[in-house]
Amino acid sequence: MIKKLFLISLILSSITLFANEEESKELLDDAACMECHNAKDFNTVNRKSKNFKELHTAVDGCRFKNNIDWFDDESMDVTRYLNSKYYKFKAPPKTD
């Protein structure tokens, strides 16, 4: 019984993570971030962000400079998406 509950919770958490990633990608696409950036900007060794906090500061900088209508939690979601896809920095735990 405990194994079944664990398996169900694991599946549900995976579905939630996928949904959050898809929502974050949609925010990124809607903001047209890739009109100024491309994947090479995120993969280069000489990138400007050296840790998760700097990455979030850069995302917020673009957000405010380009008048992107995101809430703070959406900006954090986009930061987490970029981090998981490109940067792989140690990220702070997600709080809900």
N, C-alpha and C positions, 0 to 999 in steps of 0.2 A: 504494500500500500504506500509506504513512504517513497519507494522508488518511483512509483507511478506519479505521485504528487510532485516529486522533484523533476521528473521528465516533463510533466505538463508545465510547470513554472519555467523551466528552461526554454521550452518552445515558445511560450507566451512572451518571455523577455526578449527572445530573438526577433519575434515579430515586431515588438515595440521598437527595438533598436533599428530594424530595417525601416519602419515607418518614419522614425525621427530622421534617419539619414536621407530618405526620399524627400521629406519636407524641407530639410536644410538645403538639399541640392536644388529644389524648386525655388527657394528664396534666392539662392545664388544666381540661378538662371533668370529669374524675374528682374533682378537688379542689374542684369547685363554686365556683370563683373568681367566676363571674358571678352568684352569689347576692348578693355584696356589691358587685360592680363591674358596669358596663355599658360599651359601646363608647365612649360620650361621655367616660368617665373617662380613656380612653387618647388621645382625639383633641383634648381641650381645650388651648388655648394656655396656660392656667394650671396645667397638670399639675405635679406635684411633682418628677418626675424630669427633670433637665436634661441628662443624658448616660447612656451605657450603664451605667457603674459604679453610678450612683444607681438606675437601673432594676433592676439585679440586687440591690442592697441592699433595695429595696422588695419584690421578689419573695421574697427570703429572709425578710424581716420578716413577710410574710403567711404564709409557709411555717411558720415557727417559732411564730408567734402562734396559728395554727389547727391546730397539730400535724399538718401534712401530711407524709405518709411518703414524701418524695422523697430520693433520693441527691443529692449536690452536683451531679453532672453532669446530672441531670434538672432541677434548679432552673435550671441554666445553659441547658439546652435550652428551657425555658419562657421564660426571659428573651430568648433569641434569637428565639423565635417571636413574642413580643409586640413585640419591636423590629422584626422584619421586617414584621409586619402593621400596626402602628400608629405606632411612634415614629420609625424610620428614623435612629437615631443611628449614628455610626461605631462598629462593633463590633470588638473584638479578634479576631484570627484564631482559628479553631477549632483546638484541639489534640486529638489522639486518642491 
